[in-house]
Each structure stands twice: as C-alpha cells, then as structure tokens.
Amino acid sequence: MPLPRTRGTALRQRLAELRGPEVPAKALDARALAALAANPGCARRAILDGAGVNKAAVASALGSPSAFGQSQFALTRGNAFEAKVKADGGAELLRLVHDKLDRSAEPPAEARVPDLTAAGPQGRTARTELELREAAAHPGAWTLLDHPMLALDVAGSPAFLEPDAVVVHPDGSWTVVEIKSFPLLDGSADPAKVGAAARQAAVYVLALEEVAARLGADGAPAPRVRHRVLLVCPRDFSNLPAASAVDIRKQRAVTARQLARLTRIEDIAGALPEGTCFSPELPAEELTAAVESVPAAYAPECLSACELAFHCRARSRQEGAVTSLGRPLRAELGGLTTVEDVLAAARGEAGDPDDPAVAALRRAAALRAEALEAACH
C-alpha cells in the first residue's frame, strides 16, 4: 500500500538527506532485493539500499573497496547474448518458452511486442501494467514484454524492477524470463548461479503477483503468474541459446517471508542521529561514524552479495562476533555471541553448565585435551 502523500514526501526528503546533497539515488534492483531478503536482519543494508546510496562508492571511501559485481567484459557479453536471444521479435525466446513451459499451446508463429517506452520509472510501470491489462483482455495470442518495469513495496519504500522479459501465454498466464551469460554445460549450470537467478526471479514474480491482483480487483479473473520461470543461457561454450525451466516456489515463499520481516525504512531512518549522511564525499572518519551508527548483521554469505562486506567483516572480526564464522555456527551457539565467550565457556570459566551449547563446548574441549594427551604418550 503506498504511503500517504505527505508522509511519503517526508520520507523521500529524509532519504535524500541520508544520501547527501546532489547525490543521485541508486536504483534498488531485483539482485539487491534478493540479497536483502536473504539477510533481513541487516538494518545497515536496508537503510543504505532504501536511501539509494551507492554502497560501492561508500566502501571505497571507507578503505574497503569491494570486488562484488560483474566485470565490464561480462556485462558486454551478457548484453550481446540477450540481444541475440531477443532478435527477430523474440522468435527464439518464444520458441524456448513454448518448448519448455507450454507445449500444449499453439506454437508462437508471431507475437505482439508492445512498445513500453515512457517517462521515468513510474511512467514505465504504468505502461507495463497497461500492456499486461491489454494482453489479458485479448487471450489466445502470445505477447512478449521486453524489459518491462514493475514496482514492489519494500519496507515502506517503492522499488522499481526490470526483468529481462515477461511472456504472456495464449491462456493469459504470465512467465518471467531470466537471460544469463553463464553457460548450460550438458544441460545443467552452476547450482550457485542458478540459485541466485531463481532468487532474483522470485522478486519479479512477487511484483507481477501484485499487478495480477490489481487486474483481478476489477471483477475479471486475476491472471495466473507461473511459478516456473525460464532461465536462458548459452549452450556449452557457444553463443547459441539454451533454456531450462526453474521452479521458484520455494524461493518465492522465502523471499516474501523475509521481505515482510524487514523493518520499515522510515523506522530505521527515524532512529538515526540528526544530520546523519552516507555521502562518499564526507571525510573518512565522519563517514565511518555514520555507517557504524546503523547495526549490521554480517555473515560470510555477504561477500558474494554486498559491496560493504569487506568493511563489515573487518568490524565483525574486531568485535570477535561468531557470525563472522557463519550463520549455522551462530545458531548452534545460542546466547554465546563472541569468540571470547565461546572459549571461556569451553574452558569452564563462564557460561551456564545446563546450557546445551556450553555443555557441548566443554565436552569438545575435554575430548580435545584427551586426544592431545594421548598423542604425547
């Protein structure tokens, strides 16, 4: 539900102040949303992404530049591959959709490819919804939306999302298409990359479901958003497209639940000291203090998903936080939040003996001592 006009205006002004004067906002895309949903307890990432702060520039200003992101070569190769897949009105792309997801439908001899050009993200979002409504009103034909714009409310702040493509089937259902430059080798791809693509597609599916719900509110049946998305990649080491249908129901459920858990952006912003700013142009000490004023929830997984990961890792290690060793270990240790607490509990110097985590640590320490003593004899 959109914020009331005056409240929304005040929030936008506050977020602009956090970015810094004259600093343009960095769009919150599906990749960032998927990473944010994977770590909903990180208020630092939530406020920086919500305010449109360029985290890569901030990380460099803090002295912890990030290697996160694609190289220019990878971006160029990906754009060239996507153009090849969508050539000739998306004929090859639609053939793959028909072959992998909808063989019972008539083959897509031709398709409607509407122009989605409009002014600004709000205009493009409205144009996309208009064309989806038009497609729903004329079933029986294929429609390809090339780079549509969708909107999703995230913790009280709107995020504008741009999937590679959305296909409307002859039965009126909608499919998200993700085009990636990593290869399908013998019909399969790197599971980690497929998982990341599935989480990204889940964000698009959630946004499309909101559009479908609005179309259904007019009295007509709401269009069905398919939970099997199409992942298109180069086949083996060629530039020929191959595709795989990916069921993202699990990723969709997890992402929806995690996004719902996010603290509202305005609540985080309201708790910050007056005058807080995250502009990379600030002196290093002032910027560091601003960033540290927002709690983070670092875990090793952040290294592959967040530009500030190196900075947060260094702080986490300085504090001796067990989360720097991984979330599974943190979950096993219960109330023991620092490495020093863990070692003290293992040595019998601290901790409740009835605590299962403390008891397990002391048992492990005893076994280690026995093994070392046996090795010395």
C-alpha positions in Angstrom: 0.0 0.0 0.0 1.5 3.4 -1.0 2.4 5.8 1.7 0.1 8.9 2.2 1.4 11.8 0.1 2.7 14.0 2.9 4.2 11.1 4.8 5.8 9.7 1.6 7.2 13.1 0.7 8.8 13.5 4.1 10.3 10.0 3.9 11.8 10.8 0.4 13.3 14.0 1.7 14.8 12.2 4.7 16.3 9.5 2.4 17.7 12.2 0.1 19.4 13.8 3.2 20.9 10.4 4.1 22.4 10.1 0.5 23.9 13.5 0.6 23.2 16.8 -1.3 23.0 16.4 -5.0 23.8 12.7 -4.9 21.6 10.8 -7.3 19.8 7.7 -5.9 21.0 4.3 -6.9 18.0 2.1 -8.0 17.1 -0.8 -5.9 17.1 -3.7 -8.3 16.0 -7.4 -8.0 19.5 -8.6 -7.4 19.8 -6.3 -4.4 16.3 -7.1 -3.1 17.1 -10.9 -3.3 20.3 -10.3 -1.3 18.4 -8.0 1.2 15.8 -10.7 1.7 18.5 -13.3 2.4 19.7 -11.1 5.3 16.6 -9.2 6.6 18.2 -8.6 10.0 20.8 -6.2 8.5 19.5 -2.7 9.2 22.6 -1.2 7.6 21.9 -2.7 4.2 18.2 -1.9 4.4 18.7 1.8 5.0 21.5 2.2 2.5 19.6 0.4 -0.2 16.3 2.2 0.8 18.0 5.6 0.5 19.6 4.7 -2.8 23.1 5.0 -1.5 25.9 3.8 -3.8 27.4 1.2 -1.5 30.4 0.5 -3.8 31.4 4.2 -3.6 30.9 4.2 0.2 33.0 1.0 0.5 35.9 2.6 -1.5 35.7 5.8 0.7 35.9 3.7 3.8 39.1 2.0 2.5 37.4 -1.4 1.9 36.7 -1.5 -1.8 34.6 -4.3 -2.9 35.2 -6.8 -5.7 31.5 -7.5 -5.8 29.8 -7.1 -9.2 30.3 -8.1 -12.9 33.2 -7.0 -15.0 32.7 -4.8 -18.0 33.6 -7.7 -20.2 30.9 -9.9 -18.6 28.3 -7.1 -19.0 29.2 -6.6 -22.7 29.0 -10.3 -23.3 25.7 -10.6 -21.5 24.1 -7.7 -23.4 25.2 -9.2 -26.7 23.8 -12.6 -25.8 20.5 -11.1 -24.7 20.2 -9.2 -28.0 20.7 -12.4 -29.9 18.0 -14.2 -27.8 15.5 -11.4 -28.5 16.3 -10.9 -32.2 13.5 -11.1 -34.8 10.8 -10.0 -32.4 11.8 -12.6 -29.8 11.1 -15.5 -32.1 13.8 -17.8 -30.5 12.9 -16.7 -27.0 9.2 -17.5 -27.5 10.1 -20.9 -29.1 12.0 -21.7 -25.9 9.1 -20.7 -23.7 6.8 -22.8 -25.8 9.1 -25.8 -25.8 10.0 -25.8 -22.1 6.8 -24.5 -20.5 3.7 -24.6 -22.7 3.8 -27.3 -25.4 0.0 -27.6 -25.3 -0.4 -24.1 -26.7 -0.2 -23.2 -30.3 3.4 -22.6 -31.4 4.2 -18.8 -31.4 4.3 -18.1 -35.2 4.0 -14.5 -34.3 3.7 -12.4 -31.2 2.7 -9.0 -30.0 5.7 -7.0 -28.8 4.4 -3.7 -27.5 6.5 -0.6 -27.0 7.0 0.1 -23.3 8.7 3.4 -23.6 7.5 6.0 -21.1 8.9 8.9 -19.0 10.5 7.8 -15.7 10.1 4.6 -13.7 6.6 5.5 -12.6 5.6 6.0 -16.3 7.2 2.8 -17.4 5.5 0.9 -14.6 2.1 2.3 -15.6 2.8 1.5 -19.2 3.7 -2.1 -18.4 0.6 -2.6 -16.4 -1.5 -1.2 -19.2 0.0 -3.6 -21.7 -0.5 -6.6 -19.3 -4.1 -5.5 -18.9 -4.4 -5.3 -22.7 -2.9 -8.8 -23.1 -5.3 -10.2 -20.5 -8.3 -8.7 -22.4 -7.3 -10.4 -25.6 -6.4 -14.1 -24.8 -5.3 -16.6 -27.4 -2.1 -14.8 -28.6 1.5 -14.6 -27.4 2.8 -11.3 -26.0 6.4 -10.5 -25.3 7.2 -7.6 -22.9 10.8 -6.7 -23.4 12.3 -5.1 -20.2 9.0 -4.2 -18.5 9.1 -2.1 -15.4 7.5 -3.4 -12.2 7.1 -1.9 -8.7 7.3 -3.6 -5.4 6.8 -2.1 -1.9 9.8 -2.9 0.3 9.6 -1.9 3.9 7.5 1.1 3.1 9.7 2.2 0.2 9.0 1.5 -3.5 11.5 -0.4 -5.6 11.3 -0.4 -9.4 12.3 -3.7 -11.0 13.2 -4.5 -14.6 13.1 -8.2 -15.6 14.7 -9.3 -18.8 11.3 -10.2 -20.2 7.8 -11.3 -19.3 5.8 -13.5 -21.7 2.0 -13.7 -21.7 0.8 -17.1 -22.9 -2.3 -17.7 -25.0 -4.1 -18.8 -21.9 -3.4 -15.5 -20.3 -0.8 -16.7 -17.8 2.5 -14.8 -17.2 6.1 -16.2 -17.2 9.2 -14.4 -16.1 12.3 -14.9 -18.3 15.8 -14.5 -16.9 18.6 -14.3 -19.5 22.1 -15.0 -18.1 25.6 -15.2 -19.7 26.8 -18.2 -17.7 26.7 -21.5 -19.7 24.5 -24.5 -19.6 27.0 -27.4 -19.8 25.4 -30.7 -20.8 22.0 -29.3 -19.8 23.0 -28.1 -16.4 24.6 -25.0 -14.9 26.5 -23.9 -11.8 24.0 -24.5 -8.9 25.0 -21.4 -7.1 24.4 -19.2 -10.1 21.1 -20.9 -10.8 20.1 -20.4 -7.2 20.9 -16.7 -7.4 18.9 -16.4 -10.7 16.0 -18.2 -9.1 16.0 -15.8 -6.1 16.1 -12.8 -8.4 13.2 -14.2 -10.5 11.2 -14.7 -7.3 11.3 -11.0 -6.7 9.9 -10.4 -10.2 7.2 -13.0 -9.6 6.1 -11.2 -6.3 5.9 -7.9 -8.2 3.9 -9.5 -11.0 1.5 -11.0 -8.5 0.7 -7.5 -7.2 -0.1 -6.4 -10.7 -2.3 -9.5 -11.3 -4.1 -8.8 -8.0 -4.9 -5.3 -9.2 -6.2 -6.5 -12.5 -8.4 -9.1 -10.7 -9.8 -6.3 -8.5 -11.8 -5.1 -11.5 -14.0 -8.1 -11.4 -12.3 -10.1 -14.1 -10.3 -13.3 -13.1 -6.8 -12.4 -11.9 -4.1 -13.6 -14.4 -2.0 -16.5 -13.2 1.7 -15.8 -12.6 3.5 -19.0 -13.3 5.9 -20.2 -10.6 8.2 -21.9 -13.2 10.4 -19.3 -14.8 12.5 -19.7 -17.9 16.3 -19.4 -17.5 18.0 -18.8 -20.8 21.8 -19.3 -21.1 24.4 -20.1 -23.7 24.7 -23.7 -24.6 28.1 -25.2 -23.6 30.8 -22.8 -24.9 28.8 -21.5 -27.9 26.7 -18.3 -28.2 23.6 -20.4 -29.0 20.7 -20.1 -26.5 19.5 -23.0 -24.4 16.9 -22.9 -21.7 15.8 -24.6 -18.6 12.5 -24.3 -16.6 13.2 -23.5 -13.0 10.6 -23.9 -10.2 10.9 -21.0 -7.9 8.1 -21.7 -5.5 10.5 -22.2 -2.6 12.5 -19.1 -3.4 9.3 -17.1 -3.8 8.0 -18.2 -0.4 11.3 -17.5 1.4 11.7 -14.1 -0.3 8.1 -13.0 0.5 8.6 -14.0 4.2 11.9 -12.3 4.5 10.8 -9.1 2.9 7.8 -9.0 5.2 10.2 -9.2 8.2 12.2 -6.2 7.1 12.0 -3.2 9.5 10.3 -0.3 7.7 12.8 2.1 6.2 11.2 5.0 7.9 11.7 3.4 11.3 15.4 2.9 10.8 15.8 6.4 9.4 13.9 7.8 12.4 16.3 6.2 14.8 19.4 7.7 13.3 21.1 10.8 14.8 20.1 14.1 13.3 22.4 15.1 10.4 23.5 11.5 9.6 24.7 11.3 6.0 26.2 8.5 3.9 27.8 10.6 1.2 31.1 9.1 -0.1 32.3 12.7 -0.3 32.4 13.0 3.5 35.7 12.8 5.5 36.6 9.1 6.2 36.1 9.5 10.0 32.7 11.1 9.6 31.5 8.6 7.0 32.7 5.7 9.2 30.8 7.0 12.2 27.6 7.4 10.0 27.9 3.8 8.7 28.7 2.4 12.2 25.6 4.2 13.6 23.5 1.5 11.9 23.8 -2.1 13.1 24.9 -4.7 10.6 24.3 -8.4 10.5 27.5 -9.7 8.8 27.8 -13.3 7.6 30.3 -14.9 5.1 27.5 -15.1 2.6 27.6 -11.3 2.4 30.9 -11.5 0.5 29.0 -12.6 -2.7 26.1 -10.2 -2.3 27.0 -6.9 -0.7 29.6 -4.2 -1.6 30.2 -3.3 2.1 31.0 -6.9 3.0 34.8 -6.4 3.5 34.2 -3.4 5.8 31.6 -5.3 7.8 33.8 -8.4 8.0 36.7 -6.4 9.4 34.4 -4.8 12.1 32.9 -8.2 12.9 36.3 -9.8 13.4 37.4 -6.9 15.6 34.4 -7.4 17.8 35.0 -11.2 17.9 31.5 -11.9 16.7 30.8 -15.5 16.0 28.6 -14.5 13.0 31.8 -13.9 11.1 32.3 -17.7 11.2 28.9 -18.4 9.6 25.2 -18.3 10.5 24.9 -22.1 11.1 27.6 -21.9 13.8 25.9 -18.8 15.3 22.7 -20.7 15.5 24.4 -23.6 17.3 25.9 -21.4 20.0 22.8 -19.8 21.3 23.5 -16.9 23.7 27.3 -17.1 23.1 27.8 -14.2 20.7 31.5 -13.6 20.7 34.5 -15.9 20.2 35.8 -14.9 23.7 32.5 -16.1 25.2 32.8 -19.4 23.4 36.4 -20.0 24.5 35.6 -19.0 28.1 32.6 -21.4 28.1 34.8 -24.2 26.7 37.4 -23.7 29.4 34.8 -23.7 32.2 35.4 -20.1 33.1 31.9 -18.8 32.1 28.5 -20.0 30.9 25.6 -22.0 32.4 26.6 -25.7 32.7 22.9 -26.5 31.9 23.1 -24.7 28.6 23.3 -27.4 25.8 25.7 -25.2 23.9 28.0 -24.7 26.9 27.8 -28.4 27.8 28.8 -29.4 24.2 31.7 -27.0 24.2 33.1 -28.3 27.4 32.7 -31.9 26.2 34.5 -31.0 23.0 37.3 -29.3 25.0 37.7 -32.4 27.2 37.9 -34.7 24.2 40.5 -32.4 22.6 42.6 -32.4 25.8 42.4 -36.2 25.9 43.4 -36.5 22.3 46.4 -34.2 22.8 47.5 -36.1 25.9 47.3 -39.4 24.1 49.3 -38.1 21.2 52.1 -37.0 23.6 52.5 -40.5 25.0 
